[in-house]
Amino acid sequence: MITMDSLDQHWVAVDKGAKKAADEIGNVEYKWMAPDKKDDAQQIERVNNAIADGAAAIMIAANGPDAISASLEDAKAKGIKIIYVDSPAKTEGVATFATDNQAAGKTAGEQMLKALEAAGKKDGKIGIVNVNSATASTVAREKGFRAAFEGKGYTLLQTQYGEGDATKSQDIADNYITEGVVGIFGANEGSTVGAGNAIKGSGKKDIVGVGFDKSDSIFSLIKDGSLLCTMAQNPDVMGSEGMKAAVKAVKGETIDKTSVDTGVSILTKDTIK
């Protein structure tokens, strides 16, 4: 399995689900080969290493859907089965297990909109902290988020990219706060942590922060009121179902569902267990 990086708890959970399924199935040699940061060149290197290592299947969350495609085509030409978890590339895979990111992004926008309207704010600037302009999953989340505000009286500022790094994302969010935003959206774990830390550091209790993914840092920021909520994915399901599909593909068995929405939950101060 090749994820975008090894840092986010999201990927740790995907690995945990994949490992559990591999243990339950039995007789599966499984390796998690993660880059140390979100970087197309590092992901391509991991794919090439998996090919050289004799992998029968590769589970991958594509960082750049275009950049990685040639390497995945090379893998497919060698008979390796490609299964996508979280974020697909442009080349066709055997199956995809991911969140319906556009729908989930719209839900995130609706949560922010509801909170702003409840606070009597019918207009204002909103900042968006994304990973980059290429990662399909986070681009779709932003598209859905923006759709929630169509026809409303808010100004969505130009998206800024922090590469999923919490520190870079916090700097971006700090700048948004200087511009007087009423809300900030984080498109993944690092973006969300950065946005929440910026809101917390500003001391402003009236900025609505909404994000994606789940981690101890995000839970803490929701509990102390720095973030309103997060769209929690089910990465363990992505990993376990992806592993089951990978084994079936290698064995030449039929995969019942080749495109599965693994769903999201809205986690707030009241719903975090």
C-alpha positions, -999 to 999 in steps of 0.1 A, spaced: 0 0 0 13 34 -10 -4 64 7 3 102 2 25 103 33 31 86 66 23 115 89 -15 120 90 -34 98 114 -57 92 85 -31 71 67 -22 53 99 -59 42 102 -59 31 65 -29 9 72 -45 -4 104 -76 -15 84 -55 -31 57 -33 -50 81 -63 -63 100 -79 -76 69 -47 -91 57 -43 -110 90 -79 -122 89 -75 -134 53 -42 -151 60 -12 -159 37 -9 -123 26 24 -105 25 15 -69 31 38 -38 32 30 -1 38 53 20 17 46 56 25 65 87 14 76 109 43 58 139 28 32 146 1 54 145 -30 47 131 -65 83 120 -71 84 101 -38 52 83 -46 64 74 -81 96 60 -65 74 39 -41 54 25 -71 86 16 -89 100 -1 -57 67 -21 -54 71 -32 -90 107 -42 -85 97 -60 -52 73 -83 -72 40 -69 -58 9 -87 -71 -13 -58 -62 -8 -21 -52 -33 -2 -31 -27 35 -36 -40 69 -26 -28 91 -54 -12 124 -44 -12 137 -80 -37 118 -102 -18 128 -134 17 125 -121 14 90 -109 -5 76 -138 24 66 -161 40 45 -132 7 28 -125 2 20 -162 37 4 -161 26 -16 -131 -6 -27 -149 14 -38 -179 33 -61 -157 1 -77 -144 -1 -59 -111 -36 -51 -99 -43 -15 -89 -68 -7 -61 -75 29 -50 -80 39 -14 -91 75 -6 -79 92 -38 -78 76 -73 -55 85 -102 -65 90 -138 -56 55 -149 -83 28 -144 -80 6 -114 -97 -26 -104 -117 -9 -76 -119 23 -56 -128 27 -19 -131 64 -11 -153 91 4 -178 109 -20 -156 139 -14 -177 165 -33 -208 155 -13 -189 156 19 -174 190 11 -209 203 5 -219 190 39 -190 208 55 -201 240 38 -236 236 49 -224 231 85 -205 264 83 -234 282 67 -258 271 93 -235 282 121 -229 316 105 -266 322 99 -273 312 135 -248 338 147 -266 364 126 -238 367 100 -254 368 66 -223 379 47 -185 380 51 -153 366 38 -145 329 40 -110 314 36 -102 279 22 -70 261 31 -64 232 7 -35 208 1 -26 215 -36 -44 220 -69 -39 185 -81 -50 160 -54 -84 148 -66 -100 141 -32 -93 175 -17 -101 194 -49 -135 177 -49 -140 186 -13 -134 223 -21 -157 221 -51 -185 208 -28 -178 233 -1 -180 262 -26 -213 248 -39 -229 252 -5 -224 290 -7 -237 295 -42 -264 322 -42 -255 333 -6 -241 366 5 -206 355 14 -173 361 -4 -152 329 -8 -116 341 -10 -90 326 -34 -78 292 -22 -44 290 -6 -24 258 -5 -4 245 25 6 210 12 -13 194 41 14 207 65 -2 221 97 24 248 102 21 261 66 -16 259 68 -16 279 101 3 307 84 -23 308 56 -51 308 81 -34 336 101 -34 357 70 -70 349 63 -78 361 99 -59 393 92 -82 398 63 -112 396 86 -128 363 76 -159 349 93 -150 313 85 -121 290 75 -124 256 58 -96 230 60 -96 204 33 -76 177 51 -61 168 84 -31 191 83 -51 220 68 -77 216 95 -52 215 123 -35 246 109 -68 265 106 -79 255 141 -46 265 157 -48 299 139 -83 305 152 -73 295 187 -42 317 186 -62 347 174 -85 346 204 -115 352 182 -144 331 193 -167 342 163 -147 326 134 -163 294 123 -137 267 116 -148 235 97 -125 208 85 -118 172 73 -105 140 89 -100 130 125 -70 131 148 -63 138 184 -53 174 175 -85 180 156 -106 165 185 -89 188 209 -95 219 188 -132 210 185 -135 204 222 -120 238 231 -143 255 205 -116 265 180 -133 244 154 -170 238 149 -168 203 134 -149 180 111 -160 156 84 -147 123 97 -140 97 70 -137 60 76 -101 52 66 -101 19 84 -129 8 60 -109 20 30 -80 -1 41 -99 -33 50 -122 -33 20 -93 -23 -3 -73 -52 10 -101 -77 5 -106 -64 -31 -68 -66 -37 -67 -103 -27 -98 -111 -48 -82 -94 -78 -50 -113 -74 -69 -146 -72 -90 -136 -102 -122 -136 -82 -152 -113 -89 -153 -80 -69 -190 -73 -63 -187 -35 -60 -159 -17 -78 -167 19 -66 -176 22 -30 -184 54 -10 -170 47 24 -190 76 40 -184 104 65 -197 114 99 -201 150 112 -181 152 144 -189 181 168 -182 188 204 -214 168 212 -206 138 191 -169 131 197 -167 100 220 
